[in-house]
């Protein structure tokens, strides 16, 4: 039986669902494939700061840090690097 993973960015996932935004549309906004977006949402690949800014703009009532806060088991040492563009 497959193990169900908690989302790495639970608030972001929640807001995407609540606003009815399709992940495909976020991938288009970021000019990346849906597979690349999946890798970022699962924490396999880091978001760049410009990607964070674009996604945060979809949720103007939320601070970007709240959207991209990682789950406790995904936080590690708190030094998650961001890729610069």
Secondary structure as the mmCIF struct_conf table of DSSP 4:
data_model
#
loop_
_struct_conf.conf_type_id
_struct_conf.id
_struct_conf.beg_label_comp_id
_struct_conf.beg_label_asym_id
_struct_conf.beg_label_seq_id
_struct_conf.end_label_comp_id
_struct_conf.end_label_asym_id
_struct_conf.end_label_seq_id
HELX_LH_PP_P HELX_LH_PP_P1 UNK A 2 UNK A 7
TURN_TY1_P TURN_TY1_P1 UNK A 8 UNK A 9
HELX_RH_AL_P HELX_RH_AL_P1 UNK A 10 UNK A 18
TURN_TY1_P TURN_TY1_P2 UNK A 19 UNK A 20
HELX_RH_AL_P HELX_RH_AL_P2 UNK A 23 UNK A 30
TURN_TY1_P TURN_TY1_P3 UNK A 31 UNK A 31
BEND BEND1 UNK A 32 UNK A 32
HELX_RH_AL_P HELX_RH_AL_P3 UNK A 34 UNK A 41
TURN_TY1_P TURN_TY1_P4 UNK A 42 UNK A 43
BEND BEND2 UNK A 44 UNK A 45
HELX_LH_PP_P HELX_LH_PP_P2 UNK A 46 UNK A 47
STRN STRN1 UNK A 48 UNK A 48
HELX_RH_AL_P HELX_RH_AL_P4 UNK A 49 UNK A 57
TURN_TY1_P TURN_TY1_P5 UNK A 58 UNK A 58
TURN_TY1_P TURN_TY1_P6 UNK A 60 UNK A 61
BEND BEND3 UNK A 62 UNK A 62
HELX_RH_AL_P HELX_RH_AL_P5 UNK A 64 UNK A 67
TURN_TY1_P TURN_TY1_P7 UNK A 68 UNK A 68
HELX_LH_PP_P HELX_LH_PP_P3 UNK A 69 UNK A 71
HELX_RH_3T_P HELX_RH_3T_P1 UNK A 72 UNK A 74
TURN_TY1_P TURN_TY1_P8 UNK A 76 UNK A 77
BEND BEND4 UNK A 78 UNK A 78
STRN STRN2 UNK A 83 UNK A 83
#
